[in-house]
């Protein structure tokens, strides 16, 4: 009997595994790889509410859906990326499929399994997890020694969609990118995309290829950064027949170094970085384009995400006249489009509300510890990996300024180190616990608006846990710091209690 075949034992109506992973996207598949590699004898399953693997890359099916980060850092450290630096959702899903096949993970991933509740029992030293089958409505129960939350950071089923006056009388189609209908045909149509973030930057040039015209309607500007779809260095190394593993590592380091420098400048010399970003856009835009009005935000560079424009495709659409940008606010929808506060009217057949998403704390799962509901707003993070007072539970939350997967890899390696340490201690339970010297520690909000303040973060702060003013009770650090700090983190500094 193979490990996959015996991975789950039936115990009094429950299925028991050593580790239960929630989420089969980038984080969950990566966690499963690390777990299988480090602990080949431990049983585990991966539960996901969606129909197939991929998380974001499964749900986002709008035109042109692609990565906003380079795949040499968004790809896993353990598996070389062989495609273009900026990849389509289909290319990313194929990459994940290769990981699943190579690690024989197909038998442990359960799709359409939505986790609804998780209850910890100190007496039993395990979690009981309630699960609903999305396809049959059947209620299932799993038990596990360790719970690993890899479900991502937003609500896949409920996008953020503001309501504007007059939407009910608009005779055209209104669609959100997160819920893109398969039968939407925008060829020859007038399209208005509301928003100016990474999704809008993807949608506008993709739809402009066949639409009559696409207008990007933004309330305020975003910084855009044109990058080649395929890095010149990658092409050179591949032409020299350099091994894929070497190319992957060299390009990974090159992109990390570039990202580190941009992040450093955003804090130390933001005016210089602003000038660099604005001037790099200027020659790519139509003559006479008002760059200060449309592409020079009020906020500090990297106080919100930089939107990547591969091969400058957005700017190309603007130069060719197939797309345009309007910076204004909406007064009302009309029967045939949108009337703006300035009085201008935008005619539209299709309106795309690329207005973002809302954070979803641990996928909306209801947690209890020894029968008491867990109010996460009263809890403190431990290094952005565990939560104070919550035993045997880890979570993955990636970076804002670097690729998500850079941190997913770091966290996976750390969790495996922690699991080994628990075993070495002769323990079965580990709980982040405030030490006596932390008792009066000032608590801070989940995120600092002066550091990073996009709408989806600001809208959800009241739902999130807190952080302290000292290690190990802080999070949202930069990769430049964590890539050395996490591997060196002290597991015996009394902030983790073993029993």
SEZAZA-861453 format. One record per residue (C-alpha): z, y, x; residue number from 1. Coordinates in steps of 0.25 Angstrom, whole numbers, plus 5000, padded with zeros to 4 digits. Example, Ala and Ser with C-alpha at 12.3 -4.5 7.8 and 13.67 -1.06 7.14 Angstrom:
PT     Z     Y     X  resi
PT  5031  4982  5049     1
PT  5029  4996  5055     2
//
This chain:
PT     Z     Y     X  resi
PT  5000  5000  5000     1
PT  4996  5014  5006     2
PT  5005  5026  5006     3
PT  4997  5032  4996     4
PT  4998  5020  4986     5
PT  5013  5020  4988     6
PT  5016  5035  4989     7
PT  5023  5035  4976     8
PT  5034  5026  4971     9
PT  5037  5025  4956    10
PT  5052  5027  4954    11
PT  5058  5028  4940    12
PT  5046  5034  4934    13
PT  5044  5044  4945    14
PT  5035  5044  4957    15
PT  5043  5046  4970    16
PT  5037  5051  4983    17
PT  5043  5056  4996    18
PT  5036  5070  4995    19
PT  5029  5076  4983    20
PT  5019  5087  4986    21
PT  5015  5096  4975    22
PT  5001  5102  4976    23
PT  4988  5096  4981    24
PT  4982  5108  4987    25
PT  4981  5113  5002    26
PT  4997  5113  5003    27
PT  4999  5099  4996    28
PT  4988  5092  5003    29
PT  4992  5097  5017    30
PT  5007  5093  5014    31
PT  5002  5079  5010    32
PT  4994  5078  5023    33
PT  5006  5082  5032    34
PT  5016  5073  5024    35
PT  5006  5061  5025    36
PT  5004  5064  5040    37
PT  5019  5066  5043    38
PT  5026  5056  5034    39
PT  5015  5045  5031    40
PT  5026  5036  5024    41
PT  5031  5047  5014    42
PT  5026  5046  5000    43
PT  5020  5059  4993    44
PT  5012  5063  4982    45
PT  5004  5077  4980    46
PT  5004  5082  4965    47
PT  4995  5093  4961    48
PT  4992  5098  4947    49
PT  4978  5101  4949    50
PT  4966  5091  4947    51
PT  4963  5090  4962    52
PT  4967  5094  4976    53
PT  4966  5107  4982    54
PT  4975  5117  4973    55
PT  4969  5131  4975    56
PT  4956  5125  4979    57
PT  4955  5116  4967    58
PT  4958  5127  4957    59
PT  4950  5138  4963    60
PT  4936  5135  4958    61
PT  4930  5149  4957    62
PT  4917  5153  4964    63
PT  4918  5153  4979    64
PT  4932  5148  4979    65
PT  4936  5147  4994    66
PT  4947  5149  5004    67
PT  4953  5162  5008    68
PT  4958  5157  5021    69
PT  4950  5150  5032    70
PT  4950  5135  5031    71
PT  4955  5133  5046    72
PT  4968  5138  5042    73
PT  4968  5135  5027    74
PT  4964  5121  5031    75
PT  4975  5111  5036    76
PT  4979  5111  5051    77
PT  4977  5096  5051    78
PT  4963  5096  5045    79
PT  4951  5103  5052    80
PT  4943  5112  5043    81
PT  4928  5110  5045    82
PT  4922  5120  5035    83
PT  4920  5135  5034    84
PT  4932  5144  5037    85
PT  4932  5149  5022    86
PT  4930  5137  5013    87
PT  4927  5135  4998    88
PT  4937  5128  4989    89
PT  4928  5115  4989    90
PT  4928  5115  5004    91
PT  4943  5116  5004    92
PT  4945  5105  4994    93
PT  4936  5096  5002    94
PT  4945  5098  5014    95
PT  4957  5095  5006    96
PT  4950  5082  5001    97
PT  4948  5078  5016    98
PT  4963  5080  5018    99
PT  4966  5071  5006   100
PT  4957  5060  5010   101
PT  4961  5060  5025   102
PT  4976  5060  5021   103
PT  4974  5050  5010   104
PT  4981  5060  5000   105
PT  4973  5057  4988   106
PT  4982  5046  4983   107
PT  4994  5055  4984   108
PT  4989  5068  4977   109
PT  4991  5068  4962   110
PT  4982  5078  4954   111
PT  4986  5084  4941   112
PT  5000  5082  4943   113
PT  5008  5095  4940   114
PT  5022  5096  4945   115
PT  5031  5103  4935   116
PT  5045  5101  4940   117
PT  5053  5096  4952   118
PT  5068  5093  4952   119
PT  5076  5090  4964   120
PT  5088  5080  4963   121
PT  5098  5081  4975   122
PT  5104  5068  4970   123
PT  5091  5061  4971   124
PT  5086  5069  4983   125
PT  5072  5070  4977   126
PT  5063  5079  4968   127
PT  5058  5074  4954   128
PT  5045  5081  4951   129
PT  5039  5082  4937   130
PT  5024  5081  4936   131
PT  5014  5082  4925   132
PT  5000  5076  4925   133
PT  4990  5087  4922   134
PT  4980  5077  4917   135
PT  4989  5068  4908   136
PT  5001  5076  4905   137
PT  5009  5065  4910   138
PT  5023  5068  4916   139
PT  5026  5062  4930   140
PT  5038  5062  4939   141
PT  5039  5062  4954   142
PT  5051  5061  4963   143
PT  5050  5065  4978   144
PT  5059  5068  4990   145
PT  5052  5080  4994   146
PT  5044  5090  4986   147
PT  5032  5098  4993   148
PT  5027  5109  4984   149
PT  5012  5112  4988   150
PT  5007  5117  4975   151
PT  5002  5131  4980   152
PT  5006  5145  4976   153
PT  4999  5149  4963   154
PT  4998  5144  4949   155
PT  4984  5136  4948   156
PT  4984  5136  4933   157
PT  4988  5151  4930   158
PT  4981  5161  4938   159
PT  4985  5176  4938   160
PT  4977  5183  4928   161
PT  4981  5197  4923   162
PT  4977  5201  4909   163
PT  4969  5213  4907   164
PT  4967  5221  4894   165
PT  4954  5217  4887   166
PT  4952  5203  4893   167
PT  4952  5197  4880   168
PT  4939  5205  4876   169
PT  4931  5202  4889   170
PT  4919  5194  4885   171
PT  4917  5188  4898   172
PT  4924  5177  4906   173
PT  4937  5179  4913   174
PT  4941  5169  4923   175
PT  4952  5167  4934   176
PT  4948  5161  4947   177
PT  4959  5151  4946   178
PT  4953  5146  4933   179
PT  4938  5146  4936   180
PT  4930  5139  4925   181
PT  4920  5129  4930   182
PT  4909  5135  4920   183
PT  4910  5149  4923   184
PT  4896  5155  4927   185
PT  4896  5169  4933   186
PT  4881  5169  4937   187
PT  4875  5182  4933   188
PT  4888  5187  4927   189
PT  4896  5200  4930   190
PT  4909  5196  4936   191
PT  4922  5204  4939   192
PT  4932  5197  4948   193
PT  4946  5204  4946   194
PT  4953  5203  4959   195
PT  4951  5205  4974   196
PT  4958  5194  4981   197
PT  4953  5181  4988   198
PT  4948  5175  4975   199
PT  4940  5187  4971   200
PT  4935  5188  4985   201
PT  4930  5174  4983   202
PT  4925  5175  4969   203
PT  4917  5188  4970   204
PT  4906  5184  4981   205
PT  4905  5170  4975   206
PT  4903  5175  4961   207
PT  4894  5186  4966   208
PT  4883  5176  4970   209
PT  4879  5173  4956   210
PT  4886  5184  4947   211
PT  4879  5196  4942   212
PT  4890  5204  4949   213
PT  4904  5202  4953   214
PT  4915  5213  4953   215
PT  4928  5212  4960   216
PT  4938  5220  4953   217
PT  4950  5223  4960   218
PT  4963  5231  4957   219
PT  4965  5233  4972   220
PT  4958  5229  4985   221
PT  4960  5217  4994   222
PT  4957  5215  5009   223
PT  4945  5206  5012   224
PT  4942  5200  5025   225
PT  4928  5194  5028   226
PT  4928  5181  5036   227
PT  4917  5172  5040   228
PT  4917  5159  5031   229
PT  4915  5151  5043   230
PT  4922  5156  5056   231
PT  4912  5158  5068   232
PT  4922  5150  5077   233
PT  4922  5138  5068   234
PT  4907  5138  5069   235
PT  4907  5139  5084   236
PT  4917  5128  5086   237
PT  4910  5119  5076   238
PT  4897  5121  5083   239
PT  4903  5117  5096   240
PT  4908  5104  5089   241
PT  4922  5107  5091   242
PT  4931  5097  5084   243
PT  4935  5101  5070   244
PT  4950  5101  5073   245
PT  4948  5111  5085   246
PT  4939  5120  5076   247
PT  4950  5119  5065   248
PT  4961  5123  5074   249
PT  4954  5134  5082   250
PT  4949  5141  5069   251
PT  4963  5139  5063   252
PT  4969  5146  5074   253
PT  4958  5157  5074   254
PT  4961  5160  5059   255
PT  4976  5160  5061   256
PT  4975  5170  5072   257
PT  4966  5179  5064   258
PT  4975  5178  5052   259
PT  4988  5180  5061   260
PT  4981  5193  5066   261
PT  4978  5199  5053   262
PT  4992  5196  5047   263
PT  4998  5203  5060   264
PT  4989  5215  5057   265
PT  4993  5215  5043   266
PT  5007  5218  5047   267
PT  5006  5225  5060   268
PT  4993  5233  5058   269
PT  4989  5233  5043   270
PT  4981  5246  5044   271
PT  4973  5240  5056   272
PT  4971  5227  5048   273
PT  4967  5235  5035   274
PT  4956  5243  5043   275
PT  4951  5230  5049   276
PT  4950  5223  5035   277
PT  4943  5235  5029   278
PT  4933  5238  5040   279
PT  4929  5223  5041   280
PT  4925  5224  5026   281
PT  4918  5237  5027   282
PT  4905  5232  5033   283
PT  4904  5220  5024   284
PT  4905  5229  5011   285
PT  4894  5237  5004   286
PT  4891  5251  5009   287
PT  4900  5261  5003   288
PT  4910  5251  4998   289
PT  4923  5257  4996   290
PT  4931  5248  5004   291
PT  4944  5256  5003   292
PT  4944  5255  4988   293
PT  4940  5241  4987   294
PT  4945  5233  4999   295
PT  4956  5241  5006   296
PT  4969  5237  4999   297
PT  4982  5245  4998   298
PT  4990  5233  5004   299
PT  4992  5230  5018   300
PT  4982  5219  5023   301
PT  4987  5205  5021   302
PT  4998  5210  5011   303
PT  4988  5203  5002   304
PT  4978  5192  5006   305
PT  4966  5196  5013   306
PT  4954  5191  5005   307
PT  4944  5183  5014   308
PT  4929  5186  5012   309
PT  4921  5174  5019   310
PT  4909  5180  5025   311
PT  4911  5193  5018   312
PT  4906  5187  5005   313
PT  4913  5197  4996   314
PT  4907  5208  5004   315
PT  4893  5202  5003   316
PT  4894  5202  4988   317
PT  4898  5217  4988   318
PT  4887  5221  4997   319
PT  4877  5213  4989   320
PT  4881  5219  4976   321
PT  4884  5206  4969   322
PT  4899  5210  4969   323
PT  4907  5223  4969   324
PT  4922  5228  4969   325
PT  4929  5236  4960   326
PT  4943  5241  4962   327
PT  4950  5245  4949   328
PT  4959  5240  4938   329
PT  4956  5234  4925   330
PT  4958  5242  4912   331
PT  4953  5232  4903   332
PT  4943  5221  4901   333
PT  4931  5224  4891   334
PT  4922  5215  4884   335
PT  4912  5216  4895   336
PT  4921  5217  4908   337
PT  4932  5226  4913   338
PT  4935  5241  4912   339
PT  4943  5246  4924   340
PT  4953  5257  4925   341
PT  4943  5266  4931   342
PT  4934  5265  4919   343
PT  4924  5256  4926   344
PT  4919  5244  4918   345
PT  4916  5231  4925   346
PT  4906  5222  4917   347
PT  4909  5207  4918   348
PT  4905  5194  4912   349
PT  4916  5186  4921   350
PT  4929  5192  4925   351
PT  4937  5184  4936   352
PT  4951  5187  4937   353
PT  4954  5184  4952   354
PT  4968  5189  4950   355
PT  4975  5179  4958   356
PT  4987  5169  4955   357
PT  5002  5169  4953   358
PT  5011  5161  4963   359
PT  5016  5148  4957   360
PT  5030  5144  4963   361
PT  5029  5129  4966   362
PT  5019  5127  4956   363
PT  5028  5131  4944   364
PT  5036  5118  4946   365
PT  5050  5118  4940   366
PT  5060  5115  4951   367
PT  5075  5110  4949   368
PT  5085  5106  4960   369
PT  5096  5097  4954   370
PT  5093  5101  4940   371
PT  5093  5116  4943   372
PT  5080  5124  4941   373
PT  5075  5130  4954   374
PT  5074  5145  4953   375
PT  5065  5148  4965   376
PT  5066  5163  4964   377
PT  5081  5161  4969   378
PT  5077  5152  4980   379
PT  5073  5155  4995   380
PT  5061  5149  5002   381
PT  5064  5141  5015   382
PT  5052  5145  5025   383
PT  5043  5145  5013   384
PT  5043  5130  5012   385
PT  5056  5126  5005   386
PT  5065  5133  4994   387
PT  5080  5135  4996   388
PT  5088  5125  4988   389
PT  5076  5116  4984   390
PT  5077  5102  4991   391
PT  5066  5094  4997   392
PT  5055  5104  4993   393
PT  5044  5111  5001   394
PT  5033  5120  4997   395
PT  5020  5126  5003   396
PT  5016  5140  5002   397
PT  5006  5145  5012   398
PT  5003  5158  5019   399
PT  4997  5171  5013   400
PT  4990  5176  5026   401
PT  4986  5163  5032   402
PT  4980  5151  5026   403
PT  4989  5143  5016   404
PT  4987  5130  5023   405
PT  4993  5135  5036   406
PT  5007  5135  5030   407
PT  5004  5123  5022   408
PT  5002  5115  5035   409
PT  5015  5122  5041   410
PT  5023  5119  5029   411
PT  5018  5104  5028   412
PT  5022  5102  5043   413
PT  5035  5108  5040   414
PT  5038  5100  5028   415
PT  5035  5087  5035   416
PT  5044  5092  5047   417
PT  5055  5094  5036   418
PT  5054  5081  5030   419
PT  5055  5074  5043   420
PT  5067  5082  5046   421
PT  5074  5079  5033   422
PT  5072  5064  5036   423
PT  5077  5066  5051   424
PT  5090  5072  5045   425
PT  5092  5060  5036   426
PT  5091  5069  5024   427
PT  5083  5068  5011   428
PT  5085  5082  5006   429
PT  5082  5096  5013   430
PT  5085  5109  5005   431
PT  5083  5123  5010   432
PT  5097  5130  5009   433
PT  5101  5144  5012   434
PT  5111  5144  5024   435
PT  5124  5152  5024   436
PT  5118  5163  5032   437
PT  5107  5164  5022   438
PT  5116  5165  5010   439
PT  5115  5180  5009   440
PT  5100  5181  5014   441
PT  5092  5192  5007   442
PT  5081  5185  4998   443
PT  5067  5191  4998   444
PT  5056  5189  4988   445
PT  5046  5178  4990   446
PT  5036  5188  4997   447
PT  5036  5201  5003   448
PT  5027  5211  4996   449
PT  5026  5219  5009   450
PT  5020  5207  5016   451
PT  5011  5200  5005   452
PT  5010  5205  4991   453
PT  4998  5200  4983   454
PT  4999  5199  4968   455
PT  5001  5184  4967   456
PT  5013  5186  4976   457
PT  5019  5198  4969   458
PT  5017  5192  4955   459
PT  5025  5180  4958   460
PT  5037  5185  4967   461
PT  5047  5183  4956   462
PT  5044  5168  4955   463
PT  5046  5165  4970   464
PT  5057  5161  4978   465
PT  5063  5170  4989   466
PT  5064  5171  5004   467
PT  5075  5175  5013   468
PT  5075  5185  5025   469
PT  5076  5174  5036   470
PT  5071  5161  5040   471
PT  5070  5151  5034   472
PT  5070  5158  5021   473
PT  5057  5166  5023   474
PT  5043  5163  5020   475
PT  5029  5169  5019   476
PT  5028  5170  5034   477
PT  5015  5170  5042   478
PT  5008  5158  5048   479
PT  5010  5165  5062   480
PT  5025  5163  5060   481
PT  5026  5150  5053   482
PT  5017  5142  5061   483
PT  5028  5142  5072   484
PT  5040  5144  5063   485
PT  5038  5133  5053   486
PT  5037  5122  5063   487
PT  5049  5127  5070   488
PT  5058  5129  5058   489
PT  5072  5124  5060   490
PT  5075  5113  5050   491
PT  5089  5113  5053   492
PT  5093  5127  5052   493
PT  5102  5124  5040   494
PT  5092  5130  5030   495
PT  5088  5116  5026   496
PT  5099  5107  5021   497
PT  5097  5092  5023   498
PT  5104  5081  5015   499
//
